[in-house]
Amino acid sequence: MERLPIKRVTKEGRKDTEDIVIAELPLTIVLNDRELVTLLCSPTDLKYLAVGFLFSEALLSSKNEIKRITVDDCRGVVRVETKGNKELASEFLFKRLITSGCGRGASLYSVADAQALAEVQSNIVISALEVFSLVREFQHRSRFTG
């Protein structure tokens, strides 16, 4: 967490203030010496995040497959070595970058892809009150389907 200057927008207007912002850092997961993915994440419990990711992607089926895990906090890298050095399926031959976004972040096949994205250019001007109104309308029209 870090205290940073922000611009807070309310119905009453905009105000310069400070607030606590959660840090999000890139974490690269290396499986058997192959860079697999870079995730943007909170910099805590990196070993568990890496192992959980590997299980969710069906790259591990049991903790007994893990030979060694090393975490390099300074570089943001978790290395997982498995017993028998399993081969990766062809869909994992390209390193991916997965950003945050409340579970719906962008998934790109490389950091270069992310850097090549064009900046959005727009002449749209919208007031804070219009944003608040649109959010209310969105919430009103959204249906919970869980």
C-alpha positions as a Markdown table, in Angstrom:
| # | Residue | x | y | z |
|---|---|---|---|---|
| 1 | Met | 0.0 | 0.0 | 0.0 |
| 2 | Glu | 1.1 | 3.5 | -0.7 |
| 3 | Arg | -0.3 | 6.9 | 0.1 |
| 4 | Leu | -0.6 | 8.9 | -3.1 |
| 5 | Pro | -2.1 | 12.2 | -4.3 |
| 6 | Ile | -5.4 | 11.7 | -6.0 |
| 7 | Lys | -8.3 | 13.7 | -7.5 |
| 8 | Arg | -11.5 | 12.6 | -5.8 |
| 9 | Val | -14.6 | 13.3 | -7.8 |
| 10 | Thr | -18.0 | 13.6 | -6.0 |
| 11 | Lys | -21.3 | 15.2 | -6.8 |
| 12 | Glu | -20.1 | 18.4 | -5.2 |
| 13 | Gly | -17.0 | 18.6 | -7.5 |
| 14 | Arg | -13.4 | 17.6 | -7.7 |
| 15 | Lys | -10.9 | 17.8 | -4.8 |
| 16 | Asp | -7.2 | 17.2 | -4.6 |
| 17 | Thr | -6.4 | 14.9 | -1.7 |
| 18 | Glu | -4.4 | 11.8 | -0.7 |
| 19 | Asp | -5.5 | 8.2 | -0.4 |
| 20 | Ile | -4.1 | 4.8 | 0.1 |
| 21 | Val | -3.6 | 2.9 | -3.1 |
| 22 | Ile | -2.9 | -0.9 | -3.2 |
| 23 | Ala | 0.3 | -1.8 | -5.0 |
| 24 | Glu | 0.1 | -4.2 | -7.9 |
| 25 | Leu | 3.3 | -5.6 | -9.4 |
| 26 | Pro | 4.1 | -8.0 | -12.2 |
| 27 | Leu | 4.9 | -11.6 | -11.2 |
| 28 | Thr | 6.4 | -13.9 | -13.7 |
| 29 | Ile | 5.8 | -17.7 | -13.2 |
| 30 | Val | 8.5 | -19.9 | -14.6 |
| 31 | Leu | 7.6 | -23.6 | -14.9 |
| 32 | Asn | 10.6 | -26.0 | -15.4 |
| 33 | Asp | 12.8 | -23.1 | -16.7 |
| 34 | Arg | 10.1 | -21.9 | -19.2 |
| 35 | Glu | 8.6 | -18.5 | -18.7 |
| 36 | Leu | 4.9 | -19.2 | -18.7 |
| 37 | Val | 3.0 | -16.1 | -17.7 |
| 38 | Thr | 3.3 | -12.7 | -16.1 |
| 39 | Leu | 0.4 | -11.7 | -13.8 |
| 40 | Leu | -0.3 | -8.3 | -12.3 |
| 41 | Cys | -1.0 | -9.0 | -8.7 |
| 42 | Ser | -0.7 | -7.8 | -5.1 |
| 43 | Pro | 2.9 | -8.6 | -4.0 |
| 44 | Thr | 1.9 | -11.1 | -1.2 |
| 45 | Asp | 1.7 | -14.9 | -1.0 |
| 46 | Leu | 3.4 | -15.2 | -4.4 |
| 47 | Lys | 4.3 | -18.9 | -4.0 |
| 48 | Tyr | 0.6 | -19.7 | -3.3 |
| 49 | Leu | -0.5 | -17.6 | -6.2 |
| 50 | Ala | 1.9 | -19.3 | -8.6 |
| 51 | Val | 0.9 | -22.8 | -7.5 |
| 52 | Gly | -2.8 | -22.0 | -7.6 |
| 53 | Phe | -2.4 | -20.6 | -11.1 |
| 54 | Leu | -0.6 | -23.8 | -12.2 |
| 55 | Phe | -3.4 | -26.0 | -10.7 |
| 56 | Ser | -6.1 | -23.8 | -12.3 |
| 57 | Glu | -4.5 | -24.2 | -15.7 |
| 58 | Ala | -4.2 | -28.0 | -15.2 |
| 59 | Leu | -0.4 | -27.8 | -15.3 |
| 60 | Leu | -0.3 | -29.5 | -11.9 |
| 61 | Ser | -2.6 | -32.1 | -10.7 |
| 62 | Ser | -1.1 | -32.7 | -7.2 |
| 63 | Lys | 1.3 | -31.0 | -4.9 |
| 64 | Asn | 3.3 | -34.2 | -5.0 |
| 65 | Glu | 4.4 | -33.2 | -8.5 |
| 66 | Ile | 6.3 | -30.2 | -7.2 |
| 67 | Lys | 10.0 | -30.7 | -6.7 |
| 68 | Arg | 11.0 | -27.2 | -5.7 |
| 69 | Ile | 9.6 | -23.6 | -5.6 |
| 70 | Thr | 11.8 | -20.6 | -5.4 |
| 71 | Val | 10.5 | -17.0 | -4.9 |
| 72 | Asp | 12.6 | -14.0 | -6.0 |
| 73 | Asp | 10.7 | -11.1 | -4.4 |
| 74 | Cys | 13.1 | -8.5 | -5.8 |
| 75 | Arg | 12.6 | -9.6 | -9.4 |
| 76 | Gly | 9.0 | -10.7 | -9.1 |
| 77 | Val | 9.6 | -14.3 | -10.2 |
| 78 | Val | 8.4 | -17.6 | -8.9 |
| 79 | Arg | 10.2 | -20.7 | -10.3 |
| 80 | Val | 8.4 | -24.0 | -10.0 |
| 81 | Glu | 10.3 | -27.2 | -10.8 |
| 82 | Thr | 8.3 | -30.4 | -11.1 |
| 83 | Lys | 9.4 | -34.0 | -10.7 |
| 84 | Gly | 10.0 | -35.4 | -14.2 |
| 85 | Asn | 10.1 | -32.0 | -15.9 |
| 86 | Lys | 6.7 | -32.3 | -17.6 |
| 87 | Glu | 6.4 | -30.9 | -21.2 |
| 88 | Leu | 4.1 | -28.0 | -21.8 |
| 89 | Ala | 1.2 | -28.3 | -24.2 |
| 90 | Ser | 1.5 | -26.2 | -27.4 |
| 91 | Glu | -0.9 | -23.5 | -26.1 |
| 92 | Phe | 1.6 | -22.7 | -23.4 |
| 93 | Leu | 4.6 | -22.2 | -25.7 |
| 94 | Phe | 4.0 | -18.4 | -25.8 |
| 95 | Lys | 4.3 | -16.4 | -22.6 |
| 96 | Arg | 1.2 | -14.5 | -21.7 |
| 97 | Leu | 0.6 | -11.3 | -19.8 |
| 98 | Ile | -2.6 | -11.2 | -17.7 |
| 99 | Thr | -3.6 | -7.9 | -16.2 |
| 100 | Ser | -6.0 | -7.2 | -13.4 |
| 101 | Gly | -9.5 | -5.9 | -14.0 |
| 102 | Cys | -11.7 | -7.4 | -11.3 |
| 103 | Gly | -11.2 | -10.9 | -12.7 |
| 104 | Arg | -11.8 | -9.8 | -16.3 |
| 105 | Gly | -8.4 | -8.3 | -17.1 |
| 106 | Ala | -6.8 | -8.3 | -20.5 |
| 107 | Ser | -4.9 | -11.5 | -21.5 |
| 108 | Leu | -2.1 | -10.8 | -24.0 |
| 109 | Tyr | 0.4 | -13.1 | -25.4 |
| 110 | Ser | 3.4 | -10.9 | -24.6 |
| 111 | Val | 4.4 | -7.7 | -22.9 |
| 112 | Ala | 5.2 | -6.4 | -26.4 |
| 113 | Asp | 1.5 | -6.8 | -27.4 |
| 114 | Ala | 0.5 | -4.6 | -24.4 |
| 115 | Gln | 3.1 | -1.9 | -25.4 |
| 116 | Ala | 1.9 | -1.9 | -29.0 |
| 117 | Leu | -1.7 | -1.1 | -28.1 |
| 118 | Ala | -2.8 | 2.3 | -29.5 |
| 119 | Glu | -3.8 | 5.0 | -27.1 |
| 120 | Val | -7.6 | 5.7 | -27.4 |
| 121 | Gln | -8.2 | 9.1 | -28.9 |
| 122 | Ser | -11.7 | 10.7 | -28.2 |
| 123 | Asn | -13.3 | 14.1 | -28.1 |
| 124 | Ile | -16.0 | 12.9 | -25.7 |
| 125 | Val | -16.6 | 15.2 | -22.8 |
| 126 | Ile | -18.7 | 14.0 | -19.9 |
| 127 | Ser | -19.4 | 15.6 | -16.5 |
| 128 | Ala | -19.0 | 13.9 | -13.1 |
| 129 | Leu | -22.8 | 14.0 | -12.6 |
| 130 | Glu | -23.3 | 12.2 | -15.9 |
| 131 | Val | -20.8 | 9.5 | -14.8 |
| 132 | Phe | -22.7 | 9.0 | -11.5 |
| 133 | Ser | -26.0 | 8.9 | -13.4 |
| 134 | Leu | -24.7 | 6.3 | -15.9 |
| 135 | Val | -23.3 | 4.1 | -13.0 |
| 136 | Arg | -26.7 | 4.2 | -11.3 |
| 137 | Glu | -28.4 | 3.3 | -14.6 |
| 138 | Phe | -25.9 | 0.5 | -15.2 |
| 139 | Gln | -26.5 | -0.9 | -11.7 |
| 140 | His | -30.2 | -0.7 | -12.1 |
| 141 | Arg | -30.2 | -2.5 | -15.4 |
| 142 | Ser | -27.7 | -5.2 | -14.4 |
| 143 | Arg | -29.1 | -8.5 | -13.3 |
| 144 | Phe | -27.4 | -10.9 | -10.9 |
| 145 | Thr | -27.3 | -14.3 | -12.5 |
| 146 | Gly | -25.2 | -16.1 | -9.9 |
